Amino acid sequence: MTTLLVSCLLATQTTGVSNVVDHGPQSQHDAVMEVATMVNTALWAPDKTARGFSLRSIEMTKVPAGFSGLGERHAVRMRFINKHTTTAFDIYQVPTSKSVNASKHMDWLLKGGYFEGGVSHLDTFVSMKRGDMDIAFVGGLVSEPSAKELLSRLVAVKPDPSARRN
């Protein structure tokens, strides 16, 4: 299992995805674009919906071909924290599979040990397909309708076409 921590603990003083500061989501999207370029696929990131939350880290791992029989692929976790309320949520995403629904696919991923942590009985867990990705929201103190709204308003952040891949 290969795990790469990208843009870990973004040290900027912005409010990230807060809709109070207009440049917050753009700086977040720049970090997401770097990872999208590395994995050569569009990733989904919040618009200005998640008030007060900022992107704190992005983790990427390569899921081996043998895991769940869906082939080798990259999975990404984005962690968002609200420093004023000390609440957090994660958005997980992995290329979709036509043979498995998003909820089951994300359940396999989270229980597979590819990322530290997982889903507790106190967390809100919501999953859906967006484009060619299966996406999940995992977090505490957030209602299921709010989590669904956040996922439905994610925006695609495409790889940087000018970046050269080695």
SERO-4910 file (N, C-alpha, C, O; in steps of 0.05 Angstrom, whole numbers):
BEGIN
 pado doro    nc1    nc2    nc3   cac1   cac2   cac3    cc1    cc2    cc3    oc1    oc2    oc3
  Met    A     17    -23      0      0      0      0     18     25      0     36     27     17
  Thr    A     13     42    -18     29     67    -20     11     90    -13    -11     94    -26
  Thr    A     18    106      6      3    129     14     21    154     11     44    154     19
  Leu    A     10    174     -1     24    199     -5      8    222      7    -15    225      0
  Leu    A     20    236     25      7    259     37     14    284     21     38    291     20
  Val    A     -5    296      9     -1    319     -9    -12    344      3    -34    344     14
  Ser    A      3    365      2     -5    391     12    -15    388     41    -34    400     49
  Cys    A     -1    371     56     -9    365     83     -8    390    101     11    406     99
  Leu    A    -28    392    117    -30    415    136    -23    441    122     -3    454    128
  Leu    A    -40    448    104    -37    473     89    -33    496    109    -51    501    126
  Ala    A    -11    509    108     -3    528    128    -13    557    122     -5    576    135
  Thr    A    -30    559    103    -40    586     97    -60    595    118    -72    579    132
  Gln    A    -62    621    120    -80    633    140   -108    639    128   -123    654    141
  Thr    A   -114    627    105   -141    632     94   -161    616    109   -155    598    125
  Thr    A   -186    622    103   -208    606    116   -217    584     98   -239    573    102
  Gly    A   -201    577     78   -207    554     61   -233    555     47   -237    572     29
  Val    A   -252    537     54   -277    536     39   -298    554     51   -322    552     44
  Ser    A   -291    572     69   -311    590     81   -321    608     59   -306    617     42
  Asn    A   -347    614     60   -358    632     40   -356    661     50   -368    679     37
  Val    A   -342    666     71   -338    693     81   -315    706     65   -316    730     60
  Val    A   -295    691     58   -272    702     44   -272    691     16   -270    666     12
  Asp    A   -274    708     -4   -277    700    -32   -254    684    -42   -257    666    -59
  His    A   -229    690    -34   -206    676    -45   -201    649    -32   -184    634    -40
  Gly    A   -216    642    -11   -212    617      3   -215    593    -15   -197    577    -16
  Pro    A   -238    589    -28   -241    566    -45   -221    564    -68   -213    542    -75
  Gln    A   -212    587    -78   -192    586   -100   -166    574    -90   -154    558   -104
  Ser    A   -157    583    -67   -132    571    -56   -135    542    -51   -116    526    -55
  Gln    A   -158    534    -41   -164    505    -37   -164    491    -64   -152    469    -66
  His    A   -176    502    -84   -177    489   -110   -149    487   -123   -144    468   -138
  Asp    A   -131    505   -117   -104    503   -127    -90    478   -116    -77    463   -131
  Ala    A    -94    473    -90    -82    449    -78    -95    424    -89    -81    404    -94
  Val    A   -121    424    -93   -135    401   -105   -126    397   -133   -123    374   -142
  Met    A   -121    418   -148   -112    415   -176    -85    401   -177    -80    386   -196
  Glu    A    -68    407   -158    -42    393   -158    -45    363   -156    -32    348   -170
  Val    A    -63    354   -138    -68    326   -135    -82    315   -159    -76    293   -169
  Ala    A   -102    329   -170   -116    321   -195    -96    316   -217    -99    298   -233
  Thr    A    -76    334   -219    -55    331   -239    -38    306   -234    -31    292   -253
  Met    A    -32    300   -209    -16    277   -203    -31    251   -210    -18    232   -219
  Val    A    -57    250   -205    -72    226   -210    -85    226   -238    -98    207   -246
  Asn    A    -81    248   -252    -91    251   -280   -121    247   -283   -130    234   -302
  Thr    A   -136    258   -264   -165    257   -266   -177    280   -250   -165    290   -231
  Ala    A   -200    289   -258   -214    311   -244   -222    301   -216   -230    278   -212
  Leu    A   -219    318   -196   -228    312   -169   -250    332   -162   -253    353   -174
  Trp    A   -266    325   -142   -288    342   -134   -282    355   -108   -271    343    -89
  Ala    A   -288    381   -106   -281    397    -82   -305    415    -76   -320    422    -94
  Pro    A   -308    423    -50   -330    440    -43   -329    468    -56   -308    479    -62
  Asp    A   -353    478    -62   -355    506    -70   -354    523    -44   -338    516    -26
  Lys    A   -370    543    -41   -370    559    -17   -390    550      4   -398    565     21
  Thr    A   -399    525      1   -421    515     18   -412    511     47   -428    518     66
  Ala    A   -389    501     52   -380    492     79   -369    516     94   -345    519     97
  Arg    A   -387    533    105   -379    557    119   -361    551    142   -367    534    159
  Gly    A   -338    565    144   -321    563    167   -301    540    165   -283    539    182
  Phe    A   -304    522    147   -286    499    144   -263    506    125   -267    519    105
  Ser    A   -239    496    131   -217    500    113   -204    473    107   -204    455    124
  Leu    A   -193    471     83   -179    447     75   -153    445     91   -137    463     90
  Arg    A   -149    423    105   -125    420    122   -106    400    110    -82    403    114
  Ser    A   -116    380     96    -97    361     84   -111    346     61   -135    343     60
  Ile    A    -94    335     43   -103    318     22    -85    293     22    -61    296     21
  Glu    A    -97    270     24    -82    245     23    -90    230     -3   -113    230    -11
  Met    A    -70    217    -14    -75    201    -38    -63    174    -33    -40    172    -23
  Thr    A    -76    153    -41    -65    126    -39    -72    110    -64    -92    116    -77
  Lys    A    -55     92    -70    -60     74    -93    -72     49    -83    -60     34    -67
  Val    A    -96     43    -93   -110     18    -85   -102     -3   -105   -105      0   -129
  Pro    A    -91    -26    -95    -81    -47   -114   -104    -60   -130   -127    -59   -122
  Ala    A    -96    -72   -152   -115    -85   -170   -131   -107   -156   -154   -111   -163
  Gly    A   -119   -122   -138   -133   -144   -125   -154   -136   -106   -172   -152    -99
  Phe    A   -153   -111    -96   -173   -102    -76   -201   -100    -89   -204    -84   -107
  Ser    A   -219   -115    -81   -247   -116    -90   -250   -122   -119   -272   -119   -130
  Gly    A   -229   -130   -133   -230   -138   -161   -237   -115   -180   -246   -120   -203
  Leu    A   -232    -90   -172   -239    -67   -189   -215    -55   -203   -218    -35   -217
  Gly    A   -192    -67   -201   -168    -56   -214   -154    -35   -198   -165    -23   -180
  Glu    A   -129    -30   -206   -112    -10   -192   -123     18   -198   -130     24   -220
  Arg    A   -124     34   -177   -134     62   -180   -125     78   -156   -117     67   -135
  His    A   -127    104   -159   -120    123   -137   -146    130   -121   -167    133   -133
  Ala    A   -143    132    -95   -164    142    -78   -154    167    -64   -130    168    -58
  Val    A   -171    186    -59   -163    211    -47   -181    217    -23   -205    213    -24
  Arg    A   -169    228     -2   -184    238     21   -176    267     26   -153    274     27
  Met    A   -197    284     28   -192    312     35   -204    317     62   -227    310     67
  Arg    A   -188    328     80   -198    334    108   -203    363    111   -186    380    103
  Phe    A   -226    370    121   -234    398    126   -239    401    156   -252    385    168
  Ile    A   -229    424    167   -232    429    195   -243    457    199   -235    476    185
  Asn    A   -260    460    219   -270    486    228   -255    491    254   -262    479    275
  Lys    A   -236    509    254   -219    514    278   -234    527    300   -225    526    323
  His    A   -257    539    295   -272    552    316   -290    533    331   -296    537    354
  Thr    A   -299    512    318   -316    492    331   -302    466    335   -314    448    347
  Thr    A   -278    462    325   -263    438    326   -278    414    315   -275    391    324
  Thr    A   -294    419    295   -308    397    281   -293    393    254   -279    411    244
  Ala    A   -297    369    243   -283    362    219   -300    344    202   -318    330    212
  Phe    A   -294    343    176   -306    323    159   -285    316    138   -267    331    132
  Asp    A   -289    292    126   -272    283    104   -289    278     80   -312    270     82
  Ile    A   -277    283     57   -289    276     31   -270    256     18   -247    262     13
  Tyr    A   -281    232     13   -265    210      0   -275    208    -28   -299    212    -34
  Gln    A   -257    201    -47   -265    197    -74   -246    177    -88   -222    176    -83
  Val    A   -259    161   -105   -244    140   -119   -259    136   -146   -284    138   -147
  Pro    A   -245    129   -167   -259    124   -193   -281    104   -190   -277     83   -176
  Thr    A   -303    109   -202   -327     93   -199   -324     66   -212   -307     62   -230
  Ser    A   -341     47   -204   -343     21   -216   -372     17   -225   -390     22   -210
  Lys    A   -376      8   -249   -403      3   -259   -416    -21   -245   -440    -24   -245
  Ser    A   -399    -38   -233   -410    -63   -221   -416    -60   -192   -429    -78   -180
  Val    A   -409    -38   -179   -413    -35   -150   -425     -7   -145   -416     13   -157
  Asn    A   -445     -5   -128   -457     21   -123   -437     37   -105   -420     26    -92
  Ala    A   -441     64   -105   -422     82    -92   -420     76    -62   -398     76    -51
  Ser    A   -442     70    -49   -441     65    -20   -425     40    -13   -408     41      5
  Lys    A   -429     19    -28   -414     -6    -23   -384     -2    -30   -367    -11    -15
  His    A   -379     12    -52   -351     17    -60   -336     33    -39   -314     26    -31
  Met    A   -349     54    -28   -336     70     -8   -333     55     18   -313     58     32
  Asp    A   -353     38     25   -351     22     49   -327      3     47   -312      0     66
  Trp    A   -322    -10     24   -299    -27     20   -273    -10     23   -255    -19     36
  Leu    A   -273     13     11   -249     30     13   -243     37     42   -220     35     51
  Leu    A   -263     46     56   -258     55     84   -251     32    103   -236     36    121
  Lys    A   -262      9     98   -256    -14    115   -231    -28    106   -221    -46    120
  Gly    A   -220    -21     83   -196    -34     72   -170    -25     85   -149    -36     79
  Gly    A   -171     -5    102   -147      4    116   -128     22     99   -105     25    105
  Tyr    A   -139     33     77   -122     50     60   -119     78     71   -100     92     63
  Phe    A   -136     86     88   -134    112    102   -137    107    132   -152     90    140
  Glu    A   -122    123    147   -125    121    176   -153    131    184   -163    150    172
  Gly    A   -164    118    203   -191    125    212   -212    110    196   -206     90    184
  Gly    A   -236    120    197   -258    107    184   -284    120    193   -285    144    199
  Val    A   -305    104    193   -331    114    200   -339    102    227   -339     78    231
  Ser    A   -346    119    246   -356    110    272   -387    111    271   -398    123    253
  His    A   -399     99    291   -428     99    292   -439    127    298   -463    132    295
  Leu    A   -422    146    306   -430    173    311   -428    191    286   -438    214    286
  Asp    A   -414    182    266   -409    198    242   -433    197    222   -449    178    222
  Thr    A   -435    219    207   -454    219    185   -438    208    161   -416    217    155
  Phe    A   -450    189    147   -438    177    123   -457    180    100   -480    169    102
  Val    A   -449    194     79   -466    197     55   -448    192     31   -425    202     30
  Ser    A   -458    177     12   -442    172    -12   -459    177    -37   -484    175    -36
  Met    A   -446    182    -59   -460    185    -85   -439    183   -107   -415    185   -103
  Lys    A   -449    180   -131   -432    182   -155   -433    210   -166   -454    223   -167
  Arg    A   -410    221   -173   -408    247   -186   -389    243   -210   -366    237   -206
  Gly    A   -400    246   -234   -383    242   -257   -373    213   -257   -389    194   -255
  Asp    A   -347    209   -260   -336    183   -260   -323    176   -233   -305    159   -232
  Met    A   -332    189   -211   -321    184   -185   -343    175   -165   -366    184   -167
  Asp    A   -336    157   -147   -353    152   -124   -342    169   -101   -318    171    -97
  Ile    A   -360    183    -88   -353    203    -68   -367    197    -42   -390    188    -42
  Ala    A   -354    202    -19   -367    198      7   -360    222     25   -338    233     24
  Phe    A   -379    229     41   -376    249     62   -376    233     88   -394    217     93
  Val    A   -356    238    106   -355    225    132   -349    247    152   -328    260    150
  Gly    A   -366    251    172   -361    272    192   -381    272    214   -403    261    211
  Gly    A   -373    284    236   -391    286    259   -405    313    260   -395    332    248
  Leu    A   -427    314    274   -442    339    279   -452    352    254   -455    377    254
  Val    A   -456    337    233   -467    347    208   -491    329    201   -488    305    201
  Ser    A   -514    341    195   -537    325    188   -534    312    161   -518    322    144
  Glu    A   -549    291    157   -548    277    131   -557    296    108   -544    296     87
  Pro    A   -579    311    112   -587    330     90   -565    350     84   -561    357     60
  Ser    A   -551    360    104   -529    380     99   -506    366     85   -494    378     67
  Ala    A   -500    342     92   -478    327     79   -485    322     49   -468    325     32
  Lys    A   -510    314     44   -519    310     17   -518    336      0   -510    336    -23
  Glu    A   -526    358     13   -525    384     -1   -496    391     -8   -491    400    -30
  Leu    A   -478    387     11   -450    393      6   -439    376    -18   -426    387    -36
  Leu    A   -445    350    -17   -436    333    -39   -448    340    -66   -435    339    -87
  Ser    A   -473    348    -65   -486    355    -91   -476    381   -102   -478    386   -126
  Arg    A   -463    398    -86   -453    424    -95   -422    423   -100   -410    444   -105
  Leu    A   -410    400    -98   -382    398   -105   -377    407   -133   -394    403   -151
  Val    A   -354    419   -138   -347    427   -165   -322    411   -174   -305    405   -158
  Ala    A   -322    405   -200   -299    390   -211   -275    408   -213   -276    430   -224
  Val    A   -253    398   -203   -227    411   -206   -210    394   -224   -202    372   -217
  Lys    A   -205    403   -248   -191    387   -268   -161    389   -266   -150    409   -255
  Pro    A   -146    369   -276   -117    370   -276   -107    394   -292   -121    403   -310
  Asp    A    -84    404   -284    -72    427   -298    -62    417   -325    -43    401   -325
  Pro    A    -73    426   -347    -64    416   -373    -36    425   -381    -23    412   -398
  Ser    A    -26    446   -368      1    455   -375     23    441   -359     46    444   -365
  Ala    A     15    426   -338     35    412   -322     45    387   -337     29    372   -349
  Arg    A     70    384   -336     82    361   -349     85    338   -330     94    342   -307
  Arg    A     76    315   -338     78    291   -321    104    276   -329    111    274   -352
  Asn    A    117    266   -308    142    250   -313    135    221   -318    152    205   -323
***
